[in-house]
C-alpha cells in the first residue's frame, strides 16, 4: 500500500505534444553548446524543420523530434530531421517516445512514410524496438554512426 502512495506522489507525469517552432527554438537555445547539439541542430539542419514534437516530464521538455514535411534537403521526402534527449534523461525511454510521437504526428499530417537517417547505434536500437506498424512508417537509412562517441556530451 505504501508503495502505491509513494508512486502516486513521486511518479513523473510524462506526456507528448506538438511544439510550436518558436517554442522549439527557445528550448534549443537553452541547450549547452556541445558537439552533439551542434551536429543535431547546427548549420541548415534546422531551416527545413516545419513541425516538432516534444516529450514533457513534469512540465519540462526533456526530448524532441523534429520533422521536415518537404524533406531535409527540400526534396519532397518527408523526414525526421533530429531527435534529441537531454543528457540527464537518456536511457529512460524518452527518445523512443519522441520518435513515436513524430510518427503519430506525421500520420496526422497525412504523411505515409518518413525518412530517418540514423546517426547512432542508440537510434538503431530504438527503431528496432518500435512496433512493426511504427517501423513500417520509417524509411530508415544507416548513416555513419560516428555520433556514438559524441553521445557522452
C-alpha positions, 0 to 999 in steps of 0.5 A: 500500500505504501508503495502505491502512495509513494508512486502516486506522489513521486511518479513523473507525469510524462506526456507528448505534444506538438511544439510550436517552432518558436517554442522549439527554438527557445528550448534549443537555445537553452541547450549547452553548446556541445558537439552533439547539439551542434551536429543535431541542430547546427548549420541548415539542419534546422531551416527545413524543420516545419513541425516538432514534437516534444516529450514533457516530464513534469512540465519540462521538455526533456526530448524532441523530434523534429520533422521536415514535411518537404524533406531535409534537403527540400526534396519532397521526402518527408523526414525526421530531421533530429531527435534529441534527449537531454543528457540527464534523461537518456536511457529512460525511454524518452527518445523512443517516445519522441520518435513515436510521437513524430510518427503519430504526428506525421500520420496526422499530417497525412504523411505515409512514410518518413525518412530517418537517417540514423546517426547512432547505434542508440537510434538503431536500437530504438527503431528496432524496438518500435512496433512493426506498424511504427517501423513500417512508417520509417524509411530508415537509412544507416548513416555513419554512426560516428555520433556514438562517441559524441553521445557522452556530451 
